[in-house]
Amino acid sequence: MSILPPQAEKATYVERMFARIAPSYDRVNRIMTFGLDQPWRQYVVSAVAPPVNGCALDIGTGTGDFLPLLAAWMPDGIAVGVDFCVPMMHAGWPKLQMYSNVGRTASIRPGVTAFAGGDALQLPFPDNTFDTITTGFAMRNVTNIGAAFHEMWRVARPGACMACLEVARPQNPLLRLGHQFYFEQIVPWIGLLLSGDRSAYMYLPQSARAFPTPPVLAQMMRDAGWEYVTYKLLGMGSVAVHVGAKL
Ligand SMILES: C[S@@+](CC[C@H](N)C(=O)[O-])C[C@H]1O[C@@H](n2cnc3c(N)ncnc32)[C@H](O)[C@@H]1O
């Protein structure tokens, strides 16, 4: 049974769904990915290597998991997370507070982190603003992936790097079968147990199935203006990290 919404209703559906699961989002992510989601985000941030005094933007930031990782690279910089779901950013707020307090007591000077409300398809920032752009598990949820990649390109400065972390499907037939069983049969029950919301975790595998393959996504980035686009598969091919640059 497909629970994917019609295209015209997708943005509202997605915003409401994340608002419902926001309080348990981080916990479910850690458990469902066997704790691999943070190392994947670390990989993304090291792939774009933000400048120490730079300006970074994380799109579809949710609870802001990328922000402390970006800010750790940027002691004199600022990392901004943008999302159209306020409850997700609200759920992540204590995490940002804790990060800046721990940083201060450990005499590490953390970069500034901030949340901003906004739509990935119409970012509330001027052209050529950011040195670094990241996005994780958000492109599956936007109504127009090409337009979102182009918006990222618009707000990126010439010389900026961008990285996109998203789900993929393992190439090896056996792994692919195991991954499909886990994602489609087990994950919805983990979601139900930990967040009380089975449908949100049925949407996850179904939206992943409908998502472009890594080579197709790479071409969509190129079409949006990104250059030197490459990608790397992690987690036995269950996720892909695409990287590009704006010249
Ligand atoms: C699966 S969560 C990912 C959160 C975070 N990036 C992470 O790595 O865990 C997807 C996020 O994208 C946001 N999102 C989806 N479509 C969006 C849009 N058009 N504009 C802004 N945020 C959007 C959702 O609200 C949600 O918080």
The ligand as a Gaussian input file, in Angstrom:
#p B3LYP/6-31G(d) Opt

LIG

0 1
 C       14.710000      13.344000       7.361000
 S       14.830000      14.971000       8.005000
 C       16.572000      15.278000       7.952000
 C       17.049000      16.152000       9.079000
 C       18.559000      16.327000       9.157000
 N       19.087000      16.952000       7.967000
 C       19.285000      15.046000       9.424000
 O       20.382000      14.851000       8.860000
 O       18.805000      14.229000      10.214000
 C       14.270000      15.942000       6.644000
 C       14.078000      17.397000       7.013000
 O       13.907000      18.149000       5.808000
 C       12.924000      19.142000       6.045000
 N       12.366000      19.582000       4.773000
 C       11.738000      18.842000       3.846000
 N       11.363000      19.595000       2.807000
 C       11.792000      20.863000       3.077000
 C       11.710000      22.097000       2.385000
 N       11.116000      22.203000       1.198000
 N       12.273000      23.184000       2.959000
 C       12.875000      23.110000       4.163000
 N       12.961000      21.971000       4.880000
 C       12.433000      20.858000       4.338000
 C       11.915000      18.460000       6.957000
 O       11.133000      19.386000       7.652000
 C       12.843000      17.663000       7.873000
 O       13.191000      18.357000       9.032000

